Amino acid sequence: MTIVKLIQNAEAVINKLIGTMFILGTLVFLWGVIQYVIAGGDEKKMAEAKNYIIYGLIGLFVMFAVWGLVNAITNTLFG
């Protein structure tokens, strides 16, 4: 197996993982929003919901950055 084929296979696997992580990050974010809305003014529940929202947004940002980095490296090295 050539190095190019190996890198293309790795890229395909990473892209699938990133897609899955985008879905997971979106679900965590939405879960936090739902929990925040139904908290009913309870400060403890609202704080926990804010954490879910923040973690979901951080996860989405990291996945977007990794996806961009993988594509940039692939396009730079292999046109």
C-alpha positions in Angstrom: 0.0 0.0 0.0 1.4 3.3 -1.0 1.7 6.2 1.4 -0.8 8.3 -0.6 -3.4 5.5 -0.4 -2.7 5.2 3.4 -3.2 8.9 3.9 -6.4 8.9 1.8 -7.8 6.1 4.0 -6.8 8.0 7.1 -8.5 11.1 5.8 -11.7 9.2 5.1 -11.8 7.7 8.6 -11.1 11.1 10.2 -13.8 12.8 8.1 -16.3 10.2 9.3 -15.3 10.6 12.9 -15.5 14.4 12.6 -19.0 14.1 11.1 -20.0 12.0 14.0 -18.5 14.4 16.5 -20.4 17.3 14.8 -23.6 15.5 15.5 -22.6 14.7 19.1 -21.6 18.3 19.7 -24.8 19.6 18.3 -26.9 17.2 20.4 -25.0 18.3 23.6 -25.6 21.9 22.7 -29.3 21.4 22.1 -29.6 19.3 25.2 -28.2 22.3 27.2 -30.6 24.7 25.5 -33.5 22.5 26.3 -32.4 22.0 29.9 -31.9 25.8 30.3 -35.4 26.5 29.0 -37.1 24.0 31.3 -35.0 24.9 34.4 -37.7 27.2 35.6 -35.4 29.7 37.3 -33.5 27.0 39.3 -30.0 28.5 39.5 -28.3 25.0 39.9 -30.1 23.6 36.9 -29.4 26.7 34.8 -25.7 26.5 35.6 -25.6 22.9 34.6 -27.4 23.7 31.4 -24.9 26.5 30.6 -22.1 24.0 31.0 -23.7 21.7 28.4 -24.1 24.7 26.1 -20.5 25.7 26.5 -19.1 22.2 26.1 -21.2 21.7 23.0 -20.0 24.9 21.4 -16.4 24.1 22.3 -16.8 20.7 20.8 -18.2 22.1 17.6 -15.4 24.7 17.3 -12.7 22.0 17.9 -14.3 19.7 15.3 -14.6 22.5 12.8 -10.9 23.4 13.3 -9.7 19.8 13.0 -11.8 19.3 9.9 -10.3 22.5 8.3 -6.8 21.4 9.3 -7.2 17.9 7.8 -8.5 19.4 4.6 -5.8 22.1 4.4 -3.0 19.5 4.9 -4.5 17.1 2.4 -5.0 19.8 -0.2 -1.5 21.2 0.4 0.2 17.9 0.1 -1.9 16.2 -2.6 -3.5 19.0 -4.5 
